[in-house]
Amino acid sequence: MGSEMCIRDRVMDELRRPMPVEDLAAQARTPEAGVEVYLASLMAIDADTPAERDYLQRLASALRLPSDLVAEIHDAHENALQA
């Protein structure tokens, strides 16, 4: 029981300390992984505040995603939410 709480506490500490965008992008080793990272971020937030939109812009830039691809990802995400 004690080790489970220790693990849980470590996970919670990591969740409270977000990874810098550049570090997150560096872990995406392929263009496909970059799209997945971006989509996961888009799904995790509402992107309805300036800070969230800025985060997504910085992430797309760090992942070197073309703007037309970013637009396609947003369109697909919106379509999936409406389905």
LUMVO-842528 format. One line per 5 residues: their letters; for each residue x, y, z of N, C-alpha, C. Coordinates in nm, 3 decimals. Layout:
// LUMVO-842528
a> X:Y:Z:X:Y:Z:X:Y:Z  ...;
// end
This chain:
// LUMVO-842528
mgsem> 0.082:-0.118:0.000:0.000:0.000:0.000:0.087:0.125:0.000  0.194:0.127:0.077:0.282:0.242:0.084:0.348:0.273:-0.050  0.392:0.168:-0.121:0.457:0.192:-0.250:0.357:0.241:-0.354  0.232:0.197:-0.347:0.129:0.245:-0.440:0.106:0.394:-0.420  0.103:0.438:-0.296:0.083:0.580:-0.268:0.203:0.660:-0.316;
cirdr> 0.323:0.605:-0.301:0.443:0.674:-0.347:0.440:0.691:-0.499  0.402:0.586:-0.570:0.391:0.592:-0.716:0.285:0.693:-0.756  0.171:0.688:-0.690:0.062:0.782:-0.721:0.109:0.925:-0.698  0.179:0.950:-0.589:0.228:1.084:-0.559:0.327:1.131:-0.665  0.413:1.041:-0.713:0.509:1.078:-0.817:0.438:1.110:-0.948;
vmdel> 0.337:1.033:-0.982:0.260:1.060:-1.104:0.190:1.194:-1.093  0.129:1.220:-0.980:0.060:1.348:-0.961:0.158:1.465:-0.968  0.278:1.448:-0.914:0.379:1.553:-0.922:0.415:1.582:-1.067  0.429:1.477:-1.148:0.461:1.495:-1.289:0.348:1.566:-1.363  0.224:1.533:-1.330:0.110:1.595:-1.397:0.100:1.743:-1.363;
rrpmp> 0.144:1.780:-1.246:0.139:1.921:-1.205:0.250:2.004:-1.269  0.350:1.936:-1.324:0.466:2.002:-1.382:0.467:1.976:-1.532  0.400:2.061:-1.608:0.390:2.035:-1.752:0.526:2.041:-1.821  0.538:1.959:-1.924:0.660:1.954:-2.002:0.664:2.074:-2.098  0.778:2.138:-2.111:0.788:2.248:-2.208:0.754:2.199:-2.350;
vedla> 0.692:2.284:-2.427:0.649:2.250:-2.563:0.765:2.194:-2.645  0.878:2.257:-2.634:0.994:2.214:-2.712:1.037:2.072:-2.676  1.032:2.038:-2.548:1.069:1.904:-2.504:0.967:1.801:-2.554  0.840:1.838:-2.547:0.735:1.750:-2.597:0.753:1.726:-2.746  0.776:1.830:-2.822:0.793:1.818:-2.966:0.917:1.734:-3.001;
aqart> 1.022:1.747:-2.923:1.145:1.672:-2.949:1.124:1.522:-2.935  1.024:1.482:-2.860:0.998:1.339:-2.842:0.920:1.278:-2.959  0.865:1.362:-3.044:0.794:1.314:-3.163:0.898:1.292:-3.272  0.936:1.168:-3.292:1.048:1.137:-3.381:1.010:1.128:-3.529  0.881:1.122:-3.558:0.835:1.114:-3.696:0.725:1.217:-3.718;
peagv> 0.699:1.253:-3.844:0.588:1.345:-3.869:0.454:1.290:-3.818  0.434:1.159:-3.831:0.311:1.097:-3.782:0.298:1.111:-3.632  0.409:1.093:-3.562:0.407:1.109:-3.415:0.377:1.254:-3.379  0.427:1.347:-3.459:0.398:1.488:-3.435:0.250:1.519:-3.446  0.187:1.461:-3.548:0.042:1.479:-3.564:-0.031:1.421:-3.444;
evyla> 0.011:1.304:-3.399:-0.054:1.240:-3.284:-0.038:1.324:-3.158  0.080:1.380:-3.137:0.104:1.464:-3.019:0.015:1.588:-3.026  0.008:1.649:-3.144:-0.075:1.768:-3.159:-0.222:1.735:-3.135  -0.268:1.627:-3.196:-0.408:1.589:-3.180:-0.441:1.556:-3.035  -0.351:1.486:-2.967:-0.374:1.454:-2.826:-0.386:1.582:-2.743;
slmai> -0.302:1.680:-2.772:-0.311:1.807:-2.701:-0.441:1.878:-2.732  -0.480:1.878:-2.859:-0.605:1.941:-2.899:-0.724:1.876:-2.830  -0.721:1.744:-2.818:-0.830:1.672:-2.754:-0.834:1.696:-2.603  -0.718:1.726:-2.545:-0.710:1.741:-2.400:-0.756:1.879:-2.351  -0.757:1.977:-2.441:-0.797:2.112:-2.401:-0.910:2.159:-2.490;
dadtp> -0.976:2.267:-2.450:-1.085:2.323:-2.529:-1.038:2.427:-2.630  -0.919:2.479:-2.612:-0.862:2.583:-2.698:-0.955:2.704:-2.707  -1.019:2.735:-2.597:-1.111:2.849:-2.595:-1.056:2.969:-2.518  -0.931:2.963:-2.481:-0.867:3.078:-2.416:-0.743:3.116:-2.497  -0.700:3.241:-2.486:-0.579:3.280:-2.557:-0.457:3.195:-2.519;
aerdy> -0.445:3.159:-2.394:-0.331:3.077:-2.350:-0.332:2.940:-2.416  -0.450:2.879:-2.426:-0.460:2.747:-2.489:-0.433:2.756:-2.639  -0.484:2.859:-2.703:-0.457:2.876:-2.847:-0.308:2.903:-2.871  -0.248:2.981:-2.783:-0.104:3.008:-2.793:-0.024:2.879:-2.777  -0.063:2.797:-2.679:0.004:2.669:-2.658:-0.002:2.585:-2.785;
lqrla> -0.119:2.575:-2.847:-0.132:2.494:-2.969:-0.050:2.553:-3.084  -0.045:2.684:-3.094:0.036:2.747:-3.199:0.185:2.718:-3.178  0.228:2.730:-3.051:0.369:2.701:-3.021:0.402:2.555:-3.045  0.308:2.466:-3.012:0.330:2.323:-3.032:0.337:2.292:-3.181  0.245:2.345:-3.259:0.247:2.321:-3.404:0.379:2.370:-3.464;
salrl> 0.424:2.485:-3.419:0.551:2.538:-3.468:0.668:2.448:-3.428  0.671:2.407:-3.303:0.780:2.321:-3.256:0.780:2.186:-3.326  0.661:2.139:-3.363:0.649:2.011:-3.435:0.670:2.028:-3.585  0.681:2.153:-3.628:0.698:2.187:-3.770:0.581:2.135:-3.855  0.462:2.152:-3.801:0.342:2.111:-3.875:0.300:2.224:-3.968;
psdlv> 0.279:2.194:-4.096:0.232:2.298:-4.188:0.093:2.348:-4.146  0.067:2.476:-4.171:-0.060:2.535:-4.128:-0.180:2.466:-4.191  -0.167:2.419:-4.316:-0.281:2.350:-4.377:-0.309:2.217:-4.309  -0.204:2.150:-4.262:-0.223:2.025:-4.188:-0.288:2.053:-4.053  -0.245:2.158:-3.986:-0.305:2.196:-3.858:-0.454:2.224:-3.876;
aeihd> -0.488:2.294:-3.984:-0.630:2.323:-4.013:-0.707:2.193:-4.036  -0.648:2.098:-4.107:-0.714:1.969:-4.130:-0.735:1.894:-3.999  -0.636:1.899:-3.911:-0.649:1.832:-3.781:-0.764:1.894:-3.702  -0.772:2.026:-3.701:-0.880:2.094:-3.629:-1.016:2.059:-3.691  -1.024:2.057:-3.823:-1.150:2.022:-3.890:-1.192:1.881:-3.855;
ahena> -1.098:1.787:-3.861:-1.130:1.647:-3.829:-1.175:1.634:-3.685  -1.109:1.706:-3.596:-1.145:1.702:-3.454:-1.286:1.757:-3.434  -1.316:1.869:-3.496:-1.451:1.927:-3.485:-1.556:1.832:-3.540  -1.528:1.772:-3.655:-1.623:1.677:-3.715:-1.647:1.557:-3.624  -1.541:1.510:-3.560:-1.556:1.396:-3.469:-1.639:1.434:-3.347;
lqa> -1.623:1.556:-3.300:-1.702:1.600:-3.184:-1.850:1.613:-3.218  -1.881:1.647:-3.343:-2.019:1.667:-3.384:-2.087:1.537:-3.426  -2.008:1.433:-3.447:-2.066:1.305:-3.492:-2.139:1.232:-3.382;
// end
